[in-house]
Amino acid sequence: MVVESRIKGDFDGWDGDTIFELANGQIWQQSRYGTRFASRYRPKVTIYRIAGGHEMEVEGVSSRVRVERVD
């Protein structure tokens, strides 16, 4: 499974339990602690299924974040 969409509105990175609302209506939440600061507006995201969960890649950000779908 691969999900491609955009973050709704401003994106400032993640900080431990960040919730990501996507333009396609899906809501995902950070599932592993970590921080990354980046400032973008409506960046493209790709969510990949990996062993034991999902990872989200954000356009223009060099690291991925582990996420789980909440809606």
N, CA, C and O atoms as a GROMACS GRO file, in nm:
protein
  284
    1MET      N    1   0.084  -0.119   0.000
    1MET     CA    2   0.000   0.000   0.000
    1MET      C    3   0.088   0.124   0.000
    1MET      O    4   0.183   0.135   0.078
    2VAL      N    5   0.056   0.216  -0.087
    2VAL     CA    6   0.122   0.346  -0.091
    2VAL      C    7   0.014   0.452  -0.095
    2VAL      O    8  -0.079   0.444  -0.176
    3VAL      N    9   0.025   0.553  -0.009
    3VAL     CA   10  -0.068   0.666  -0.008
    3VAL      C   11   0.009   0.789  -0.052
    3VAL      O   12   0.117   0.817   0.002
    4GLU      N   13  -0.045   0.862  -0.148
    4GLU     CA   14   0.016   0.988  -0.191
    4GLU      C   15  -0.086   1.099  -0.174
    4GLU      O   16  -0.201   1.086  -0.218
    5SER      N   17  -0.046   1.207  -0.110
    5SER     CA   18  -0.135   1.319  -0.086
    5SER      C   19  -0.050   1.441  -0.051
    5SER      O   20   0.068   1.448  -0.084
    6ARG      N   21  -0.112   1.537   0.016
    6ARG     CA   22  -0.044   1.656   0.065
    6ARG      C   23  -0.089   1.682   0.208
    6ARG      O   24  -0.200   1.646   0.247
    7ILE      N   25  -0.002   1.745   0.286
    7ILE     CA   26  -0.040   1.793   0.419
    7ILE      C   27  -0.134   1.911   0.398
    7ILE      O   28  -0.110   1.995   0.312
    8LYS      N   29  -0.241   1.917   0.475
    8LYS     CA   30  -0.331   2.032   0.468
    8LYS      C   31  -0.265   2.150   0.539
    8LYS      O   32  -0.230   2.141   0.656
    9GLY      N   33  -0.248   2.260   0.467
    9GLY     CA   34  -0.197   2.382   0.529
    9GLY      C   35  -0.049   2.377   0.561
    9GLY      O   36   0.030   2.315   0.489
   10ASP      N   37  -0.012   2.445   0.670
   10ASP     CA   38   0.128   2.456   0.710
   10ASP      C   39   0.181   2.327   0.772
   10ASP      O   40   0.108   2.255   0.839
   11PHE      N   41   0.307   2.300   0.748
   11PHE     CA   42   0.376   2.185   0.805
   11PHE      C   43   0.501   2.238   0.873
   11PHE      O   44   0.581   2.309   0.812
   12ASP      N   45   0.519   2.202   1.000
   12ASP     CA   46   0.634   2.249   1.077
   12ASP      C   47   0.725   2.137   1.124
   12ASP      O   48   0.816   2.160   1.204
   13GLY      N   49   0.702   2.014   1.075
   13GLY     CA   50   0.783   1.901   1.117
   13GLY      C   51   0.704   1.814   1.213
   13GLY      O   52   0.580   1.815   1.212
   14TRP      N   53   0.776   1.738   1.298
   14TRP     CA   54   0.710   1.653   1.398
   14TRP      C   55   0.787   1.658   1.528
   14TRP      O   56   0.906   1.689   1.531
   15ASP      N   57   0.715   1.628   1.638
   15ASP     CA   58   0.777   1.647   1.769
   15ASP      C   59   0.740   1.541   1.873
   15ASP      O   60   0.749   1.567   1.993
   16GLY      N   61   0.700   1.425   1.831
   16GLY     CA   62   0.675   1.318   1.927
   16GLY      C   63   0.540   1.252   1.912
   16GLY      O   64   0.531   1.129   1.913
   17ASP      N   65   0.434   1.330   1.898
   17ASP     CA   66   0.300   1.273   1.880
   17ASP      C   67   0.220   1.357   1.780
   17ASP      O   68   0.098   1.373   1.795
   18THR      N   69   0.285   1.409   1.681
   18THR     CA   70   0.226   1.498   1.582
   18THR      C   71   0.115   1.428   1.504
   18THR      O   72   0.126   1.311   1.468
   19ILE      N   73   0.008   1.502   1.478
   19ILE     CA   74  -0.102   1.454   1.394
   19ILE      C   75  -0.090   1.522   1.259
   19ILE      O   76  -0.070   1.643   1.250
   20PHE      N   77  -0.103   1.442   1.152
   20PHE     CA   78  -0.090   1.492   1.015
   20PHE      C   79  -0.226   1.478   0.946
   20PHE      O   80  -0.275   1.366   0.929
   21GLU      N   81  -0.285   1.589   0.908
   21GLU     CA   82  -0.411   1.586   0.834
   21GLU      C   83  -0.379   1.603   0.686
   21GLU      O   84  -0.316   1.700   0.646
   22LEU      N   85  -0.423   1.507   0.606
   22LEU     CA   86  -0.392   1.507   0.464
   22LEU      C   87  -0.507   1.564   0.382
   22LEU      O   88  -0.622   1.563   0.424
   23ALA      N   89  -0.472   1.614   0.264
   23ALA     CA   90  -0.572   1.672   0.174
   23ALA      C   91  -0.674   1.569   0.128
   23ALA      O   92  -0.785   1.606   0.090
   24ASN      N   93  -0.640   1.440   0.129
   24ASN     CA   94  -0.732   1.336   0.087
   24ASN      C   95  -0.830   1.297   0.198
   24ASN      O   96  -0.911   1.206   0.179
   25GLY      N   97  -0.824   1.364   0.314
   25GLY     CA   98  -0.915   1.338   0.425
   25GLY      C   99  -0.862   1.242   0.530
   25GLY      O  100  -0.922   1.230   0.637
   26GLN      N  101  -0.753   1.174   0.502
   26GLN     CA  102  -0.696   1.081   0.600
   26GLN      C  103  -0.622   1.158   0.709
   26GLN      O  104  -0.568   1.266   0.687
   27ILE      N  105  -0.622   1.098   0.829
   27ILE     CA  106  -0.548   1.154   0.942
   27ILE      C  107  -0.452   1.047   0.992
   27ILE      O  108  -0.492   0.934   1.018
   28TRP      N  109  -0.326   1.086   1.006
   28TRP     CA  110  -0.221   0.996   1.053
   28TRP      C  111  -0.154   1.061   1.173
   28TRP      O  112  -0.150   1.183   1.184
   29GLN      N  113  -0.102   0.977   1.263
   29GLN     CA  114  -0.031   1.028   1.381
   29GLN      C  115   0.106   0.964   1.392
   29GLN      O  116   0.124   0.846   1.360
   30GLN      N  117   0.200   1.043   1.436
   30GLN     CA  118   0.335   0.992   1.459
   30GLN      C  119   0.329   0.880   1.562
   30GLN      O  120   0.265   0.894   1.666
   31SER      N  121   0.395   0.768   1.533
   31SER     CA  122   0.384   0.651   1.621
   31SER      C  123   0.514   0.616   1.693
   31SER      O  124   0.514   0.526   1.778
   32ARG      N  125   0.621   0.682   1.662
   32ARG     CA  126   0.749   0.663   1.732
   32ARG      C  127   0.806   0.800   1.765
   32ARG      O  128   0.798   0.893   1.685
   33TYR      N  129   0.864   0.810   1.883
   33TYR     CA  130   0.917   0.939   1.924
   33TYR      C  131   1.033   0.981   1.834
   33TYR      O  132   1.116   0.899   1.794
   34GLY      N  133   1.038   1.108   1.805
   34GLY     CA  134   1.145   1.169   1.729
   34GLY      C  135   1.104   1.311   1.697
   34GLY      O  136   0.986   1.344   1.699
   35THR      N  137   1.201   1.394   1.667
   35THR     CA  138   1.170   1.532   1.629
   35THR      C  139   1.242   1.568   1.501
   35THR      O  140   1.352   1.520   1.472
   36ARG      N  141   1.178   1.652   1.426
   36ARG     CA  142   1.237   1.705   1.302
   36ARG      C  143   1.166   1.836   1.274
   36ARG      O  144   1.043   1.839   1.270
   37PHE      N  145   1.240   1.942   1.255
   37PHE     CA  146   1.180   2.071   1.227
   37PHE      C  147   1.203   2.109   1.082
   37PHE      O  148   1.315   2.104   1.032
   38ALA      N  149   1.095   2.145   1.017
   38ALA     CA  150   1.099   2.187   0.877
   38ALA      C  151   0.976   2.271   0.853
   38ALA      O  152   0.869   2.241   0.906
   39SER      N  153   0.988   2.375   0.776
   39SER     CA  154   0.875   2.462   0.747
   39SER      C  155   0.840   2.452   0.599
   39SER      O  156   0.920   2.486   0.512
   40ARG      N  157   0.719   2.406   0.573
   40ARG     CA  158   0.670   2.390   0.435
   40ARG      C  159   0.522   2.425   0.433
   40ARG      O  160   0.456   2.425   0.536
   41TYR      N  161   0.471   2.453   0.315
   41TYR     CA  162   0.328   2.475   0.297
   41TYR      C  163   0.274   2.371   0.201
   41TYR      O  164   0.316   2.365   0.085
   42ARG      N  165   0.182   2.288   0.250
   42ARG     CA  166   0.116   2.183   0.172
   42ARG      C  167   0.216   2.091   0.100
   42ARG      O  168   0.202   2.068  -0.020
   43PRO      N  169   0.316   2.040   0.171
   43PRO     CA  170   0.412   1.952   0.104
   43PRO      C  171   0.348   1.820   0.063
   43PRO      O  172   0.254   1.772   0.127
   44LYS      N  173   0.399   1.762  -0.044
   44LYS     CA  174   0.356   1.629  -0.086
   44LYS      C  175   0.407   1.528   0.015
   44LYS      O  176   0.516   1.543   0.069
   45VAL      N  177   0.326   1.424   0.041
   45VAL     CA  178   0.368   1.316   0.129
   45VAL      C  179   0.342   1.183   0.060
   45VAL      O  180   0.249   1.169  -0.019
   46THR      N  181   0.425   1.087   0.092
   46THR     CA  182   0.406   0.949   0.048
   46THR      C  183   0.418   0.862   0.171
   46THR      O  184   0.515   0.872   0.246
   47ILE      N  185   0.318   0.776   0.192
   47ILE     CA  186   0.318   0.686   0.306
   47ILE      C  187   0.334   0.545   0.255
   47ILE      O  188   0.258   0.499   0.170
   48TYR      N  189   0.435   0.476   0.308
   48TYR     CA  190   0.470   0.341   0.267
   48TYR      C  191   0.439   0.242   0.379
   48TYR      O  192   0.458   0.273   0.497
   49ARG      N  193   0.392   0.124   0.342
   49ARG     CA  194   0.378   0.016   0.440
   49ARG      C  195   0.517  -0.046   0.456
   49ARG      O  196   0.585  -0.076   0.358
   50ILE      N  197   0.558  -0.063   0.581
   50ILE     CA  198   0.686  -0.127   0.611
   50ILE      C  199   0.659  -0.237   0.714
   50ILE      O  200   0.548  -0.247   0.766
   51ALA      N  201   0.758  -0.318   0.743
   51ALA     CA  202   0.741  -0.423   0.844
   51ALA      C  203   0.700  -0.360   0.976
   51ALA      O  204   0.773  -0.278   1.032
   52GLY      N  205   0.584  -0.398   1.026
   52GLY     CA  206   0.539  -0.348   1.155
   52GLY      C  207   0.470  -0.214   1.154
   52GLY      O  208   0.445  -0.159   1.261
   53GLY      N  209   0.439  -0.157   1.038
   53GLY     CA  210   0.369  -0.029   1.038
   53GLY      C  211   0.380   0.047   0.907
   53GLY      O  212   0.380  -0.011   0.799
   54HIS      N  213   0.388   0.179   0.920
   54HIS     CA  214   0.396   0.268   0.804
   54HIS      C  215   0.498   0.378   0.830
   54HIS      O  216   0.521   0.418   0.944
   55GLU      N  217   0.558   0.427   0.723
   55GLU     CA  218   0.648   0.543   0.730
   55GLU      C  219   0.600   0.647   0.630
   55GLU      O  220   0.552   0.615   0.522
   56MET      N  221   0.614   0.774   0.671
   56MET     CA  222   0.574   0.884   0.585
   56MET      C  223   0.697   0.964   0.542
   56MET      O  224   0.781   1.002   0.624
   57GLU      N  225   0.704   0.988   0.413
   57GLU     CA  226   0.809   1.070   0.354
   57GLU      C  227   0.746   1.204   0.317
   57GLU      O  228   0.642   1.208   0.252
   58VAL      N  229   0.808   1.313   0.358
   58VAL     CA  230   0.758   1.447   0.331
   58VAL      C  231   0.851   1.515   0.232
   58VAL      O  232   0.972   1.515   0.250
   59GLU      N  233   0.793   1.571   0.127
   59GLU     CA  234   0.871   1.640   0.024
   59GLU      C  235   0.962   1.746   0.088
   59GLU      O  236   0.916   1.831   0.164
   60GLY      N  237   1.090   1.740   0.056
   60GLY     CA  238   1.185   1.839   0.105
   60GLY      C  239   1.243   1.810   0.242
   60GLY      O  240   1.323   1.890   0.293
   61VAL      N  241   1.204   1.698   0.305
   61VAL     CA  242   1.256   1.661   0.437
   61VAL      C  243   1.336   1.532   0.420
   61VAL      O  244   1.287   1.436   0.362
   62SER      N  245   1.458   1.530   0.470
   62SER     CA  246   1.549   1.419   0.443
   62SER      C  247   1.522   1.292   0.523
   62SER      O  248   1.568   1.184   0.485
   63SER      N  249   1.448   1.300   0.633
   63SER     CA  250   1.418   1.180   0.711
   63SER      C  251   1.270   1.147   0.705
   63SER      O  252   1.187   1.233   0.675
   64ARG      N  253   1.237   1.020   0.734
   64ARG     CA  254   1.098   0.975   0.734
   64ARG      C  255   1.049   0.965   0.878
   64ARG      O  256   1.129   0.957   0.971
   65VAL      N  257   0.917   0.965   0.894
   65VAL     CA  258   0.857   0.953   1.025
   65VAL      C  259   0.765   0.832   1.028
   65VAL      O  260   0.691   0.807   0.932
   66ARG      N  261   0.770   0.757   1.137
   66ARG     CA  262   0.683   0.640   1.154
   66ARG      C  263   0.544   0.690   1.193
   66ARG      O  264   0.532   0.772   1.283
   67VAL      N  265   0.439   0.640   1.126
   67VAL     CA  266   0.304   0.688   1.150
   67VAL      C  267   0.204   0.573   1.157
   67VAL      O  268   0.232   0.461   1.113
   68GLU      N  269   0.086   0.602   1.214
   68GLU     CA  270  -0.026   0.508   1.213
   68GLU      C  271  -0.151   0.587   1.179
   68GLU      O  272  -0.164   0.703   1.216
   69ARG      N  273  -0.242   0.523   1.107
   69ARG     CA  274  -0.364   0.592   1.065
   69ARG      C  275  -0.463   0.597   1.180
   69ARG      O  276  -0.486   0.496   1.248
   70VAL      N  277  -0.521   0.715   1.202
   70VAL     CA  278  -0.622   0.731   1.307
   70VAL      C  279  -0.759   0.759   1.248
   70VAL      O  280  -0.858   0.753   1.320
   71ASP      N  281  -0.767   0.789   1.119
   71ASP     CA  282  -0.896   0.810   1.052
   71ASP      C  283  -0.880   0.790   0.903
   71ASP      O  284  -0.977   0.803   0.828
   0.00000   0.00000   0.00000
